Amino acid sequence: MKKLDLENEKISKLIKIFAIPCVISMIVSALYNIVDQIFIGWSTAGEYGNAATNIVYPFTVISLAVSLLIGDGACTLFNLSLGARKKSDANKSIGNCLSLLVIISLILTIIGLMFQSQILSLFGANTNEIECYNYAKDYFRIICYGLPFYIIGQGLNASIRSDGSPKYAMLCTISGAICNIILDPIFIFVFKLSVKGAAIATIIGQFLTFILSILYFRKSISFKITKESIKLDKNICKKSLLLGLSSFITQIAIVIIMTVANNLVNKYGYTTMSSLQTPYGVITPLAVIGIVMKVFGIVISIVIGVSLGGMSIIGYNMGAKNYKRVKETIKYILITNLIIGLIAFLIFELFPDFIINIFGKNNSFEYMEYARYCIKIFLGGIIFTCQIKSISIILQSMGLSFKSTLLAISRDVIFFVPSIIILAYLSKSVVTMLYSAIISDILSFILAIILLKSGFKGKEVTNE
């Protein structure tokens, strides 16, 4: 790295340089969908529109997962290669990243457009709820057209950051998000396009991020895009994808959670009674769970941003076998994210109504009651979640792809999915099933500590 001395500069200074732009980028990226939910919630589409975007959201997350699989993996390989003084591999990792992003994004777009009905059905769309279903179709179709710009723009962000330009990486994401925020109310309220307007605003913002990301390659420092570097190399692709697997699974886990939860809501929504002895139904839980997942995503975006801020430092020093410096970076990241988790926990437990009311007006009693349950219970283990997500990225940065992947799977798949299905089946309640999140948080946190300690086994001696 020519701009920053990853081997000798003060750890706290480096993390601030990398993490602050990264945190802002991650938050702004998360705002793409949350802003849509806010404006849709205040539009004529209201609760039905929010339920519709919740149904489409898993497919958007799949696109992000693919983007991070390729982008974060290439970023990790790039840092490890630079630390080990393998300049050729570092250059190829970025070139191959660009090629894979283009190919995969086009394939995913075609799949989305060809199998729209099947995909919406998989993610919990109910044709009996016709108003919600029509909104979901409109939003999904338009979002598909912007997928290549979204996937490529997000995937290149890690490469730009690793090149020593975290501020430019932040600029790319922020520009697109601000564009989306400005255009949302114009298309939704002025042009009266409702859910369609939100989707159009989103893809325009994604296109702007894409353009700015591509333009960066004219000024890159540590790598150059050449005909040789973009030619797919089987070995480079394999290494990159393995290193990016944890980021991929972290996002796919969100898809699995929402898919399972949405389908359980369809099954047990009308059998779960509020305190007024009226059923919650399907639309209310779908809308609420979607909103809560987006709020959850904001907190996790901050945590991931802090963790990614240390990725280059950890990766470079792992490659250079400077394990003492790696440990110092990890300690700084975990303490920072512990504080973030504690603040989030207090907000969720003490001010749930404030969060709920951001996303719409004139909410029913059932809606408000279920939303309070969802925020307080489902997000009750947020302190543990923040540590789990941090350690997963730390393990990835260390090149320990298997451990990182195992941890990413454990919280959201191995522990969460069985517990939510069992709790819902036994109780026939969409409220009781929310406790599955706390169960999976505690069990996964224990596993995270074990995996992190084992990752350093024997490395103290090597450093001496």
Phi, psi and omega per residue, in radians:
M1 nan 2.173 -3.085
K2 -1.520 -0.482 -3.088
K3 -1.458 -0.683 -3.029
L4 -2.192 2.423 3.134
D5 -1.605 1.625 -3.083
L6 -1.259 -0.245 -3.059
E7 -1.617 -0.397 -3.014
N8 -2.304 -0.392 -3.092
E9 -1.128 2.661 -3.141
K10 -1.013 2.313 -3.057
I11 -1.006 -0.862 -3.088
S12 -1.043 -0.656 3.134
K13 -1.172 -0.780 -3.137
L14 -1.092 -0.798 -3.107
I15 -1.095 -0.693 3.101
K16 -1.110 -0.724 -3.140
I17 -1.076 -0.772 -3.113
F18 -1.429 -0.741 -2.952
A19 -1.302 -0.707 -3.074
I20 -1.033 -0.900 3.068
P21 -1.094 -0.608 -3.109
C22 -1.192 -0.760 3.098
V23 -1.053 -0.804 3.128
I24 -1.069 -0.742 3.127
S25 -1.081 -0.772 -3.111
M26 -1.159 -0.735 3.124
I27 -1.101 -0.804 -3.120
V28 -1.105 -0.690 3.099
S29 -1.065 -0.754 3.118
A30 -1.140 -0.499 -3.117
L31 -1.191 -0.347 3.123
Y32 -0.880 -0.866 -3.082
N33 -1.489 -0.612 -3.082
I34 -1.207 -0.609 3.098
V35 -1.141 -0.720 3.070
D36 -0.991 -0.777 -3.114
Q37 -1.091 -0.722 -3.126
I38 -1.099 -0.889 -3.100
F39 -1.181 -0.674 3.104
I40 -1.129 -0.681 3.129
G41 -1.064 -0.543 3.136
W42 -1.622 -0.015 3.132
S43 -1.606 -3.096 3.121
T44 -1.166 -0.403 3.129
A45 -1.209 -0.620 3.041
G46 0.886 -2.301 -3.077
E47 -1.047 -0.652 -3.132
Y48 -1.179 -0.670 3.103
G49 -1.158 -0.711 3.111
N50 -1.156 -0.674 3.081
A51 -1.101 -0.678 -3.138
A52 -1.129 -0.777 3.140
T53 -1.182 -0.499 3.067
N54 -1.147 -0.626 3.114
I55 -1.189 -0.667 -3.115
V56 -1.372 -0.496 -3.025
Y57 -0.890 -0.744 -3.141
P58 -0.994 -0.608 3.134
F59 -1.215 -0.621 3.059
T60 -1.115 -0.692 3.134
V61 -1.173 -0.617 3.066
I62 -1.052 -0.732 3.121
S63 -1.091 -0.753 3.100
L64 -1.138 -0.672 3.134
A65 -1.048 -0.779 3.112
V66 -1.109 -0.731 3.128
S67 -1.056 -0.783 -3.130
L68 -1.290 -0.574 3.064
L69 -0.958 -0.819 -3.104
I70 -1.388 -0.846 -3.044
G71 -1.204 -0.880 -3.132
D72 -1.187 -0.610 3.109
G73 -1.125 -0.786 3.113
A74 -1.121 -0.672 3.122
C75 -1.082 -0.786 3.141
T76 -1.127 -0.784 3.122
L77 -1.109 -0.670 3.109
F78 -1.038 -0.831 -3.129
N79 -1.168 -0.766 3.120
L80 -1.096 -0.691 -3.130
S81 -1.183 -0.705 3.103
L82 -1.125 -0.746 3.139
G83 -1.101 -0.581 3.134
A84 -1.571 0.115 3.115
R85 1.108 0.631 3.099
K86 -1.874 1.373 -3.027
K87 -1.077 -0.680 -3.097
S88 -1.111 -0.792 3.128
D89 -1.132 -0.659 3.125
A90 -1.071 -0.778 -3.119
N91 -1.166 -0.742 -3.139
K92 -1.149 -0.592 -3.104
S93 -1.056 -0.676 -3.140
I94 -1.325 -0.726 3.119
G95 -1.102 -0.780 3.101
N96 -1.145 -0.579 3.094
C97 -1.022 -0.836 -3.135
L98 -1.069 -0.779 -3.131
S99 -1.086 -0.792 -3.126
L100 -1.140 -0.680 3.132
L101 -1.072 -0.732 3.135
V102 -1.124 -0.855 -3.076
I103 -1.111 -0.892 -3.062
I104 -1.173 -0.646 -3.118
S105 -1.130 -0.668 3.118
L106 -1.193 -0.690 3.119
I107 -1.102 -0.786 -3.107
L108 -1.153 -0.618 3.099
T109 -1.111 -0.795 3.131
I110 -1.082 -0.757 3.125
I111 -1.057 -0.777 -3.127
G112 -1.060 -0.775 -3.107
L113 -1.248 -0.576 -3.102
M114 -1.376 -0.567 -3.023
F115 -2.115 0.712 -3.083
Q116 -0.989 -0.911 -3.072
S117 -1.075 -0.766 -3.121
Q118 -1.135 -0.687 -3.121
I119 -1.176 -0.778 3.126
L120 -1.099 -0.678 3.111
S121 -1.119 -0.722 3.126
L122 -1.040 -0.661 -3.061
F123 -1.589 0.260 2.980
G124 1.805 0.173 3.105
A125 -1.188 2.384 -3.118
N126 -2.072 2.000 -3.086
T127 -1.145 -0.292 3.088
N128 -1.289 -0.432 3.063
E129 -1.635 1.318 -2.906
I130 -1.093 -0.689 -3.118
E131 -1.114 -0.806 3.119
C132 -1.122 -0.718 -3.104
Y133 -1.119 -0.714 3.133
N134 -1.161 -0.690 3.065
Y135 -1.071 -0.727 -3.126
A136 -1.104 -0.724 3.124
K137 -1.105 -0.779 -3.132
D138 -1.068 -0.827 -3.091
Y139 -1.152 -0.764 -3.089
F140 -1.086 -0.818 -3.069
R141 -1.057 -0.776 -3.116
I142 -1.203 -0.721 3.128
I143 -1.042 -0.630 -3.139
C144 -1.056 -0.653 -3.123
Y145 -1.112 -0.468 -3.118
G146 -1.672 0.015 -3.066
L147 -0.982 -0.780 -3.134
P148 -1.022 -0.725 3.135
F149 -1.151 -0.708 -3.132
Y150 -1.138 -0.867 -3.072
I151 -1.140 -0.803 -3.122
I152 -1.179 -0.764 -3.135
G153 -1.069 -0.798 3.137
Q154 -1.218 -0.657 -3.110
G155 -1.161 -0.596 -3.122
L156 -1.381 -0.246 -3.085
N157 -1.046 -0.735 -3.133
A158 -1.139 -0.659 3.134
S159 -1.129 -0.734 3.124
I160 -1.112 -0.739 3.124
R161 -1.099 -0.748 -3.126
S162 -1.202 -0.382 3.126
D163 -1.364 0.070 3.129
G164 1.558 0.338 -3.122
S165 -2.185 1.027 -3.114
P166 -1.100 -0.521 -3.141
K167 -1.211 -0.656 3.100
Y168 -1.198 -0.669 3.095
A169 -1.042 -0.721 3.099
M170 -1.118 -0.746 3.139
L171 -1.013 -0.744 -3.138
C172 -1.006 -0.828 -3.091
T173 -1.265 -0.769 -3.108
I174 -1.090 -0.723 -3.120
S175 -1.025 -0.786 3.128
G176 -1.135 -0.709 -3.109
A177 -1.196 -0.747 3.113
I178 -1.075 -0.705 3.082
C179 -1.028 -0.763 3.127
N180 -1.107 -0.777 -3.122
I181 -1.100 -0.676 3.137
I182 -1.221 -0.741 -3.056
L183 -1.371 -0.471 -3.115
D184 -0.911 -1.017 -3.117
P185 -1.135 -0.487 3.123
I186 -1.163 -0.876 -3.113
F187 -1.254 -0.636 -3.069
I188 -1.342 -0.843 -3.010
F189 -1.719 -0.692 -3.113
V190 -1.332 -0.906 -3.139
F191 -1.493 -0.115 3.089
K192 0.984 0.742 3.141
L193 -1.631 -0.055 3.055
S194 0.941 -2.257 -3.080
V195 -1.100 -0.635 3.096
K196 -1.051 -0.692 -3.135
G197 -1.105 -0.691 3.109
A198 -1.093 -0.712 -3.137
A199 -1.172 -0.719 3.135
I200 -1.111 -0.778 3.115
A201 -1.048 -0.682 -3.127
T202 -1.107 -0.835 -3.070
I203 -1.261 -0.475 3.052
I204 -1.157 -0.739 3.087
G205 -1.097 -0.700 3.116
Q206 -1.127 -0.642 3.123
F207 -1.128 -0.698 3.124
L208 -1.106 -0.763 3.089
T209 -1.046 -0.736 3.130
F210 -1.040 -0.845 -3.113
I211 -1.060 -0.819 -3.121
L212 -1.122 -0.634 3.130
S213 -1.163 -0.748 3.128
I214 -1.135 -0.691 -3.130
L215 -1.102 -0.423 -3.104
Y216 -1.082 -0.539 -3.049
F217 -1.107 -0.245 3.074
R218 -1.292 -0.359 -3.052
K219 -2.155 0.193 -3.116
S220 -1.026 2.586 -3.030
I221 -1.735 -0.979 -2.984
S222 -1.561 -0.179 3.134
F223 -2.503 2.741 3.094
K224 -2.293 2.364 3.082
I225 -1.471 1.993 3.136
T226 -2.219 2.973 3.092
K227 -1.039 -0.616 -3.134
E228 -1.228 -0.697 -3.064
S229 -1.281 -0.511 -3.122
I230 -1.492 -0.189 3.077
K231 -1.220 2.122 -3.034
L232 -1.066 2.211 3.115
D233 -1.933 2.067 -3.056
K234 -0.962 -0.757 -3.098
N235 -1.184 -0.749 3.134
I236 -1.146 -0.783 3.139
C237 -1.060 -0.746 -3.126
K238 -1.088 -0.815 3.140
K239 -1.100 -0.785 -3.114
S240 -1.089 -0.817 -3.089
L241 -1.166 -0.623 3.083
L242 -1.143 -0.716 -3.136
L243 -1.246 -0.448 3.137
G244 -1.621 -0.020 -3.054
L245 -1.065 -0.646 -3.135
S246 -1.096 -0.786 3.109
S247 -1.071 -0.699 3.127
F248 -1.074 -0.862 -3.077
I249 -1.181 -0.617 3.088
T250 -0.990 -0.733 3.132
Q251 -1.345 -0.727 3.135
I252 -1.087 -0.561 3.111
A253 -1.062 -0.639 3.088
I254 -1.102 -0.699 3.107
V255 -1.075 -0.782 -3.132
I256 -1.105 -0.782 3.130
I257 -1.011 -0.861 -3.070
M258 -1.222 -0.629 3.123
T259 -1.133 -0.832 3.130
V260 -1.111 -0.824 -3.111
A261 -1.089 -0.768 -3.137
N262 -1.070 -0.726 -3.140
N263 -1.253 -0.586 3.070
L264 -1.185 -0.621 3.080
V265 -1.086 -0.745 3.102
N266 -1.065 -0.562 -3.079
K267 -1.466 -0.710 -3.006
Y268 -2.027 0.074 -3.115
G269 -1.052 -0.684 -3.098
Y270 -1.515 -0.116 3.089
T271 -1.737 -0.071 3.121
T272 -1.748 2.115 -3.071
M273 -1.723 2.518 3.039
S274 -1.366 3.135 3.113
S275 -1.188 -0.259 3.058
L276 -1.577 0.085 -3.122
Q277 1.117 0.549 3.008
T278 -1.970 2.511 -3.096
P279 -1.231 2.557 3.068
Y280 -1.215 -0.496 -3.129
G281 1.335 -2.784 -3.082
V282 -1.817 -0.817 -3.027
I283 -1.083 -0.792 -3.112
T284 -1.041 -0.931 3.113
P285 -1.094 -0.642 3.117
L286 -1.078 -0.795 -3.139
A287 -1.138 -0.781 -3.083
V288 -1.159 -0.824 -3.131
I289 -1.063 -0.678 3.105
G290 -1.081 -0.762 3.139
I291 -1.143 -0.795 -3.119
V292 -1.101 -0.673 3.103
M293 -1.139 -0.604 3.112
K294 -1.222 -0.705 3.096
V295 -1.124 -0.767 3.048
F296 -0.983 -0.713 -3.128
G297 -1.111 -0.569 3.111
I298 -1.119 -0.823 3.140
V299 -1.100 -0.804 -3.118
I300 -1.157 -0.541 3.083
S301 -1.095 -0.700 3.096
I302 -1.120 -0.791 -3.134
V303 -1.091 -0.797 3.133
I304 -1.149 -0.674 3.103
G305 -1.038 -0.782 3.084
V306 -1.083 -0.771 -3.111
S307 -1.161 -0.730 3.104
L308 -1.171 -0.460 3.078
G309 -1.083 -0.462 3.098
G310 -1.677 -0.042 -3.055
M311 -1.061 -0.832 -3.121
S312 -1.130 -0.671 -3.132
I313 -1.155 -0.827 -3.135
I314 -1.136 -0.843 -3.102
G315 -1.055 -0.793 -3.120
Y316 -1.103 -0.817 -3.085
N317 -1.302 -0.445 2.985
M318 -1.153 -0.758 3.105
G319 -1.086 -0.601 3.140
A320 -1.526 -0.010 -3.136
K321 1.072 0.580 3.078
N322 -1.710 1.327 -2.971
Y323 -1.243 -0.492 3.097
K324 -1.061 -0.741 3.141
R325 -1.200 -0.599 3.080
V326 -1.085 -0.782 -3.126
K327 -1.114 -0.699 3.129
E328 -1.087 -0.703 3.125
T329 -1.144 -0.766 -3.139
I330 -1.076 -0.781 3.139
K331 -1.033 -0.767 -3.135
Y332 -1.087 -0.765 -3.121
I333 -1.120 -0.817 -3.075
L334 -1.149 -0.699 3.118
I335 -1.148 -0.760 3.117
T336 -1.038 -0.782 -3.098
N337 -1.312 -0.386 3.022
L338 -1.151 -0.740 3.113
I339 -1.123 -0.745 3.117
I340 -1.066 -0.761 3.138
G341 -1.107 -0.690 3.137
L342 -1.154 -0.757 3.115
I343 -1.087 -0.777 3.133
A344 -1.072 -0.757 -3.134
F345 -1.018 -0.809 -3.124
L346 -1.119 -0.698 3.120
I347 -1.131 -0.788 -3.103
F348 -1.130 -0.697 -3.074
E349 -1.385 -0.537 -3.050
L350 -1.702 -0.478 -3.036
F351 -2.290 0.876 -3.127
P352 -1.113 -0.653 -3.108
D353 -1.121 -0.635 3.113
F354 -1.041 -0.762 3.136
I355 -1.131 -0.786 -3.091
I356 -1.066 -0.772 -3.032
N357 -1.251 -0.213 3.055
I358 -1.148 -0.511 -2.975
F359 -1.724 0.328 3.082
G360 2.656 2.964 -3.091
K361 -2.127 2.900 3.055
N362 0.910 0.739 3.130
N363 -1.273 2.532 -3.136
S364 -1.235 2.885 3.102
F365 -1.043 -0.781 -3.127
E366 -1.070 -0.697 3.141
Y367 -1.094 -0.858 -3.117
M368 -1.126 -0.713 -3.119
E369 -1.142 -0.815 -3.130
Y370 -1.153 -0.640 3.133
A371 -1.102 -0.693 3.097
R372 -1.100 -0.798 3.090
Y373 -1.002 -0.804 -3.040
C374 -1.116 -0.761 -3.121
I375 -1.202 -0.824 -3.055
K376 -1.255 -0.646 -3.089
I377 -1.549 -0.972 -3.044
F378 -1.083 -0.605 -3.130
L379 -1.755 0.244 -3.095
G380 -1.160 -0.403 -3.127
G381 -1.809 0.455 -3.021
I382 -1.048 -0.553 3.122
I383 -1.080 -0.783 3.103
F384 -1.144 -0.723 -3.115
T385 -1.031 -0.732 -3.131
C386 -1.054 -0.715 3.127
Q387 -1.215 -0.676 3.137
I388 -1.090 -0.836 -3.138
K389 -1.107 -0.673 3.128
S390 -1.090 -0.870 -3.075
I391 -1.150 -0.599 3.095
S392 -1.050 -0.783 3.137
I393 -1.248 -0.621 3.098
I394 -1.068 -0.798 3.122
L395 -1.092 -0.683 3.090
Q396 -1.093 -0.754 -3.136
S397 -1.112 -0.525 3.137
M398 -1.374 -0.087 -3.113
G399 1.492 0.170 -3.123
L400 -1.632 1.228 -2.998
S401 -1.110 -0.645 -3.119
F402 -1.149 -0.829 3.139
K403 -1.110 -0.719 3.132
S404 -1.103 -0.759 3.138
T405 -1.150 -0.739 3.128
L406 -1.039 -0.763 3.141
L407 -1.166 -0.721 3.130
A408 -1.076 -0.669 3.130
I409 -1.242 -0.681 -2.968
S410 -1.053 -0.857 -3.037
R411 -1.163 -0.816 -2.967
D412 -1.701 -0.243 -3.108
V413 -2.129 -1.071 -3.044
I414 -1.070 -0.756 -3.094
F415 -1.670 -0.738 -3.006
F416 -1.254 -0.897 -3.029
V417 -1.032 -0.884 3.111
P418 -1.061 -0.696 -3.077
S419 -1.193 -0.689 -3.134
I420 -1.219 -0.633 3.118
I421 -1.186 -0.773 -3.133
I422 -1.127 -0.815 -3.131
L423 -1.097 -0.724 3.133
A424 -1.166 -0.708 -3.119
Y425 -1.158 -0.757 -3.095
L426 -1.250 -0.645 -3.044
S427 -1.702 -0.328 -3.026
K428 0.960 0.612 -3.033
S429 -2.303 2.319 3.088
V430 -1.447 -0.016 3.019
V431 -1.593 -0.886 -3.121
T432 -1.028 -0.618 -3.104
M433 -1.093 -0.336 -3.116
L434 -1.161 -0.423 -3.131
Y435 -1.172 -0.238 3.131
S436 -1.065 -0.518 -3.134
A437 -1.137 -0.752 3.141
I438 -1.158 -0.714 3.123
I439 -1.033 -0.841 -3.098
S440 -1.208 -0.560 3.114
D441 -1.103 -0.818 -3.099
I442 -1.139 -0.832 -3.117
L443 -1.124 -0.700 -3.117
S444 -1.241 -0.579 3.107
F445 -1.104 -0.724 3.094
I446 -1.056 -0.783 3.116
L447 -1.103 -0.686 -3.127
A448 -1.038 -0.767 3.130
I449 -1.096 -0.743 3.138
I450 -1.095 -0.794 -3.105
L451 -1.168 -0.672 -3.134
L452 -1.163 -0.742 3.120
K453 -1.124 -0.716 -3.135
S454 -1.196 -0.447 3.128
G455 -1.150 -0.407 -3.125
F456 -1.776 0.029 -3.076
K457 -1.014 2.097 3.085
G458 1.501 -0.124 -3.054
K459 -1.445 -0.343 3.083
E460 -1.088 -0.726 -3.125
V461 -1.132 -0.737 -3.138
T462 -1.062 -0.660 -3.101
N463 -1.211 -0.530 3.136
E464 -1.288 nan nan
